[in-house]
Amino acid sequence: MLSFADYYLRALMVAKGLCKLGVVPGDCMTILSENRPGWVIVGMEILAARVVTVPVYPTSSPGQVESLSHASKNSSWRLAARILPRSRWRMS
């Protein structure tokens, strides 16, 4: 069980880590995950760094992923859950 205080501290720690990696406020970060509680945790960590979240579902087609990535000028990805087979993510 994760308390709200622990949730908040974790979000701040990850936000600081993202900043150290060069992510700056206003950047876009894509979350690829199934619908699950971890998505909320990851989303809050990203928002704590003042970064825009771009959600992508595992059922999204490669074309949808490419469109989202280009439209958001995506700078990085955060994967939660399982990684999909490479064949699903081949971009032209």
N, CA and C atoms as an extended XYZ file, in Angstrom:
276
Properties=species:S:1:pos:R:3:atomname:S:1:resname:S:1:resid:I:1 pbc="F F F"
N         0.843       -1.184        0.000 N   MET     1
C         0.000        0.000        0.000 CA  MET     1
C         0.882        1.238        0.000 C   MET     1
N         0.581        2.152       -0.843 N   LEU     2
C         1.354        3.379       -0.972 CA  LEU     2
C         0.560        4.529       -0.365 C   LEU     2
N         1.107        5.173        0.663 N   SER     3
C         0.412        6.310        1.267 CA  SER     3
C         0.541        7.523        0.349 C   SER     3
N        -0.328        8.503        0.543 N   PHE     4
C        -0.252        9.703       -0.283 CA  PHE     4
C         1.079       10.419       -0.060 C   PHE     4
N         1.557       10.434        1.177 N   ALA     5
C         2.838       11.093        1.477 CA  ALA     5
C         3.975       10.411        0.714 C   ALA     5
N         3.985        9.073        0.686 N   ASP     6
C         5.014        8.343       -0.054 CA  ASP     6
C         4.871        8.582       -1.561 C   ASP     6
N         3.642        8.604       -2.025 N   TYR     7
C         3.333        8.862       -3.435 CA  TYR     7
C         3.884       10.229       -3.847 C   TYR     7
N         3.637       11.219       -3.011 N   TYR     8
C         4.104       12.583       -3.280 CA  TYR     8
C         5.634       12.655       -3.294 C   TYR     8
N         6.276       12.044       -2.298 N   LEU     9
C         7.746       12.062       -2.240 CA  LEU     9
C         8.355       11.334       -3.435 C   LEU     9
N         7.746       10.224       -3.809 N   ARG    10
C         8.240        9.481       -4.975 CA  ARG    10
C         8.113       10.325       -6.244 C   ARG    10
N         6.987       10.998       -6.399 N   ALA    11
C         6.782       11.844       -7.576 CA  ALA    11
C         7.842       12.946       -7.636 C   ALA    11
N         8.148       13.552       -6.494 N   LEU    12
C         9.166       14.608       -6.465 CA  LEU    12
C        10.558       14.068       -6.784 C   LEU    12
N        10.882       12.870       -6.265 N   MET    13
C        12.189       12.261       -6.549 CA  MET    13
C        12.341       11.961       -8.032 C   MET    13
N        11.307       11.389       -8.633 N   VAL    14
C        11.380       11.068      -10.058 CA  VAL    14
C        11.443       12.348      -10.883 C   VAL    14
N        10.689       13.374      -10.483 N   ALA    15
C        10.722       14.655      -11.200 CA  ALA    15
C        12.130       15.246      -11.185 C   ALA    15
N        12.805       15.189      -10.043 N   LYS    16
C        14.189       15.681       -9.959 CA  LYS    16
C        15.105       14.864      -10.859 C   LYS    16
N        14.884       13.548      -10.880 N   GLY    17
C        15.680       12.675      -11.739 CA  GLY    17
C        15.473       12.989      -13.215 C   GLY    17
N        14.227       13.254      -13.601 N   LEU    18
C        13.953       13.616      -14.995 CA  LEU    18
C        14.670       14.909      -15.366 C   LEU    18
N        14.658       15.863      -14.453 N   CYS    19
C        15.350       17.136      -14.713 CA  CYS    19
C        16.853       16.917      -14.873 C   CYS    19
N        17.438       16.039      -14.059 N   LYS    20
C        18.867       15.731      -14.173 CA  LYS    20
C        19.187       15.053      -15.497 C   LYS    20
N        18.206       14.352      -16.060 N   LEU    21
C        18.404       13.695      -17.358 CA  LEU    21
C        18.200       14.655      -18.528 C   LEU    21
N        17.853       15.903      -18.236 N   GLY    22
C        17.712       16.892      -19.299 CA  GLY    22
C        16.289       17.183      -19.728 C   GLY    22
N        15.323       16.564      -19.072 N   VAL    23
C        13.922       16.860      -19.368 CA  VAL    23
C        13.602       18.217      -18.740 C   VAL    23
N        13.009       19.112      -19.527 N   VAL    24
C        12.706       20.456      -19.029 CA  VAL    24
C        11.198       20.688      -19.041 C   VAL    24
N        10.717       21.589      -18.165 N   PRO    25
C         9.282       21.896      -18.159 CA  PRO    25
C         8.802       22.263      -19.560 C   PRO    25
N         7.661       21.709      -19.926 N   GLY    26
C         7.097       21.954      -21.246 CA  GLY    26
C         7.397       20.847      -22.242 C   GLY    26
N         8.411       20.007      -21.954 N   ASP    27
C         8.679       18.852      -22.814 CA  ASP    27
C         7.463       17.933      -22.795 C   ASP    27
N         7.406       17.041      -23.755 N   CYS    28
C         6.359       16.020      -23.796 CA  CYS    28
C         6.983       14.663      -23.542 C   CYS    28
N         6.337       13.873      -22.698 N   MET    29
C         6.801       12.522      -22.414 CA  MET    29
C         5.634       11.570      -22.618 C   MET    29
N         5.862       10.559      -23.412 N   THR    30
C         4.827        9.590      -23.709 CA  THR    30
C         4.829        8.476      -22.679 C   THR    30
N         3.644        8.083      -22.250 N   ILE    31
C         3.483        6.941      -21.361 CA  ILE    31
C         2.842        5.823      -22.178 C   ILE    31
N         3.533        4.717      -22.293 N   LEU    32
C         2.978        3.538      -22.946 CA  LEU    32
C         2.652        2.531      -21.856 C   LEU    32
N         1.384        2.282      -21.665 N   SER    33
C         0.980        1.382      -20.597 CA  SER    33
C        -0.434        0.900      -20.825 C   SER    33
N        -0.721       -0.234      -20.228 N   GLU    34
C        -2.105       -0.660      -20.142 CA  GLU    34
C        -2.764        0.189      -19.072 C   GLU    34
N        -4.076        0.185      -19.027 N   ASN    35
C        -4.807        0.938      -18.019 CA  ASN    35
C        -4.635        0.234      -16.673 C   ASN    35
N        -3.855        0.832      -15.780 N   ARG    36
C        -3.574        0.226      -14.481 CA  ARG    36
C        -3.136        1.308      -13.505 C   ARG    36
N        -3.098        1.011      -12.205 N   PRO    37
C        -2.726        2.027      -11.210 CA  PRO    37
C        -1.343        2.631      -11.440 C   PRO    37
N        -0.410        1.865      -11.965 N   GLY    38
C         0.924        2.387      -12.212 CA  GLY    38
C         0.929        3.575      -13.156 C   GLY    38
N        -0.069        3.635      -14.050 N   TRP    39
C        -0.155        4.757      -14.984 CA  TRP    39
C        -0.357        6.057      -14.209 C   TRP    39
N        -1.189        6.028      -13.198 N   VAL    40
C        -1.447        7.227      -12.389 CA  VAL    40
C        -0.173        7.663      -11.677 C   VAL    40
N         0.571        6.707      -11.145 N   ILE    41
C         1.817        7.024      -10.436 CA  ILE    41
C         2.829        7.639      -11.401 C   ILE    41
N         3.023        7.005      -12.546 N   VAL    42
C         3.962        7.521      -13.541 CA  VAL    42
C         3.519        8.900      -14.038 C   VAL    42
N         2.222        9.052      -14.266 N   GLY    43
C         1.709       10.341      -14.725 CA  GLY    43
C         1.980       11.461      -13.739 C   GLY    43
N         1.805       11.188      -12.451 N   MET    44
C         2.063       12.209      -11.438 CA  MET    44
C         3.545       12.550      -11.364 C   MET    44
N         4.390       11.552      -11.530 N   GLU    45
C         5.839       11.808      -11.524 CA  GLU    45
C         6.218       12.751      -12.663 C   GLU    45
N         5.634       12.515      -13.812 N   ILE    46
C         5.928       13.355      -14.976 CA  ILE    46
C         5.360       14.760      -14.768 C   ILE    46
N         4.131       14.844      -14.277 N   LEU    47
C         3.521       16.157      -14.041 CA  LEU    47
C         4.272       16.958      -12.985 C   LEU    47
N         4.865       16.278      -12.000 N   ALA    48
C         5.640       16.967      -10.965 CA  ALA    48
C         6.856       17.661      -11.562 C   ALA    48
N         7.329       17.182      -12.697 N   ALA    49
C         8.453       17.829      -13.399 CA  ALA    49
C         7.949       18.911      -14.362 C   ALA    49
N         6.645       19.171      -14.333 N   ARG    50
C         5.995       20.158      -15.215 CA  ARG    50
C         6.188       19.784      -16.689 C   ARG    50
N         6.047       18.490      -16.948 N   VAL    51
C         6.174       17.933      -18.292 CA  VAL    51
C         4.787       17.478      -18.746 C   VAL    51
N         4.508       17.599      -20.024 N   VAL    52
C         3.221       17.215      -20.591 CA  VAL    52
C         3.204       15.704      -20.828 C   VAL    52
N         2.158       15.030      -20.375 N   THR    53
C         2.041       13.593      -20.620 CA  THR    53
C         1.257       13.344      -21.900 C   THR    53
N         1.734       12.386      -22.676 N   VAL    54
C         1.067       11.971      -23.907 CA  VAL    54
C         0.766       10.479      -23.755 C   VAL    54
N        -0.497       10.115      -23.515 N   PRO    55
C        -0.813        8.710      -23.298 CA  PRO    55
C        -0.899        7.918      -24.597 C   PRO    55
N        -0.337        6.719      -24.569 N   VAL    56
C        -0.435        5.792      -25.698 CA  VAL    56
C        -0.845        4.441      -25.129 C   VAL    56
N        -1.855        3.866      -25.709 N   TYR    57
C        -2.328        2.554      -25.260 CA  TYR    57
C        -1.648        1.452      -26.074 C   TYR    57
N        -1.468        0.272      -25.495 N   PRO    58
C        -0.875       -0.845      -26.232 CA  PRO    58
C        -1.670       -1.229      -27.478 C   PRO    58
N        -2.939       -0.858      -27.511 N   THR    59
C        -3.771       -1.182      -28.668 CA  THR    59
C        -3.661       -0.148      -29.786 C   THR    59
N        -2.910        0.921      -29.559 N   SER    60
C        -2.734        1.951      -30.591 CA  SER    60
C        -1.972        1.369      -31.764 C   SER    60
N        -2.360        1.774      -32.947 N   SER    61
C        -1.665        1.311      -34.151 CA  SER    61
C        -0.342        2.068      -34.288 C   SER    61
N         0.599        1.522      -35.026 N   PRO    62
C         1.854        2.246      -35.252 CA  PRO    62
C         1.625        3.643      -35.845 C   PRO    62
N         0.627        3.770      -36.723 N   GLY    63
C         0.316        5.080      -37.305 CA  GLY    63
C        -0.157        6.078      -36.264 C   GLY    63
N        -0.976        5.615      -35.320 N   GLN    64
C        -1.446        6.487      -34.245 CA  GLN    64
C        -0.282        6.927      -33.361 C   GLN    64
N         0.603        5.993      -33.061 N   VAL    65
C         1.762        6.319      -32.227 CA  VAL    65
C         2.648        7.337      -32.936 C   VAL    65
N         2.869        7.133      -34.226 N   GLU    66
C         3.698        8.057      -34.997 CA  GLU    66
C         3.063        9.449      -35.034 C   GLU    66
N         1.756        9.511      -35.251 N   SER    67
C         1.055       10.803      -35.285 CA  SER    67
C         1.157       11.531      -33.951 C   SER    67
N         0.922       10.810      -32.856 N   LEU    68
C         1.030       11.415      -31.523 CA  LEU    68
C         2.441       11.918      -31.264 C   LEU    68
N         3.424       11.122      -31.644 N   SER    69
C         4.812       11.482      -31.406 CA  SER    69
C         5.200       12.746      -32.175 C   SER    69
N         4.782       12.818      -33.428 N   HIS    70
C         5.098       14.012      -34.227 CA  HIS    70
C         4.314       15.241      -33.756 C   HIS    70
N         3.038       15.062      -33.466 N   ALA    71
C         2.198       16.191      -33.058 CA  ALA    71
C         2.651       16.784      -31.734 C   ALA    71
N         3.143       15.940      -30.838 N   SER    72
C         3.539       16.432      -29.521 CA  SER    72
C         5.012       16.816      -29.461 C   SER    72
N         5.732       16.602      -30.559 N   LYS    73
C         7.183       16.840      -30.568 CA  LYS    73
C         7.792       16.121      -29.359 C   LYS    73
N         7.388       14.873      -29.226 N   ASN    74
C         7.764       14.050      -28.079 CA  ASN    74
C         9.268       14.005      -27.882 C   ASN    74
N         9.687       14.167      -26.620 N   SER    75
C        11.117       14.157      -26.325 CA  SER    75
C        11.576       12.865      -25.664 C   SER    75
N        10.673       12.130      -25.025 N   SER    76
C        11.085       10.889      -24.376 CA  SER    76
C         9.882       10.010      -24.098 C   SER    76
N        10.167        8.756      -23.766 N   TRP    77
C         9.136        7.761      -23.515 CA  TRP    77
C         9.301        7.186      -22.124 C   TRP    77
N         8.223        6.868      -21.484 N   ARG    78
C         8.242        6.153      -20.216 CA  ARG    78
C         7.374        4.918      -20.413 C   ARG    78
N         7.963        3.765      -20.278 N   LEU    79
C         7.219        2.531      -20.483 CA  LEU    79
C         6.806        1.940      -19.149 C   LEU    79
N         5.577        1.558      -19.063 N   ALA    80
C         5.083        0.827      -17.900 CA  ALA    80
C         4.419       -0.428      -18.434 C   ALA    80
N         4.335       -1.431      -17.625 N   ALA    81
C         3.778       -2.716      -18.043 CA  ALA    81
C         4.746       -3.399      -18.992 C   ALA    81
N         4.227       -4.201      -19.868 N   ARG    82
C         5.104       -4.981      -20.738 CA  ARG    82
C         5.451       -4.213      -22.004 C   ARG    82
N         6.557       -4.559      -22.592 N   ILE    83
C         6.968       -3.936      -23.849 CA  ILE    83
C         6.370       -4.750      -24.985 C   ILE    83
N         5.799       -4.077      -25.944 N   LEU    84
C         5.164       -4.757      -27.064 CA  LEU    84
C         6.207       -5.276      -28.051 C   LEU    84
N         5.848       -6.288      -28.824 N   PRO    85
C         6.780       -6.801      -29.830 CA  PRO    85
C         7.236       -5.695      -30.775 C   PRO    85
N         8.472       -5.757      -31.149 N   ARG    86
C         9.065       -4.743      -32.022 CA  ARG    86
C         8.257       -4.557      -33.308 C   ARG    86
N         7.680       -5.627      -33.824 N   SER    87
C         6.924       -5.537      -35.075 CA  SER    87
C         5.746       -4.582      -34.983 C   SER    87
N         5.200       -4.363      -33.781 N   ARG    88
C         4.080       -3.438      -33.612 CA  ARG    88
C         4.503       -1.981      -33.732 C   ARG    88
N         5.811       -1.687      -33.575 N   TRP    89
C         6.264       -0.305      -33.497 CA  TRP    89
C         7.146        0.104      -34.653 C   TRP    89
N         7.106       -0.644      -35.739 N   ARG    90
C         7.910       -0.280      -36.911 CA  ARG    90
C         7.323        0.973      -37.539 C   ARG    90
N         8.113        1.998      -37.658 N   MET    91
C         7.662        3.264      -38.229 CA  MET    91
C         8.243        3.407      -39.638 C   MET    91
N         7.468        3.988      -40.515 N   SER    92
C         7.950        4.188      -41.876 CA  SER    92
C         8.628        5.526      -42.027 C   SER    92
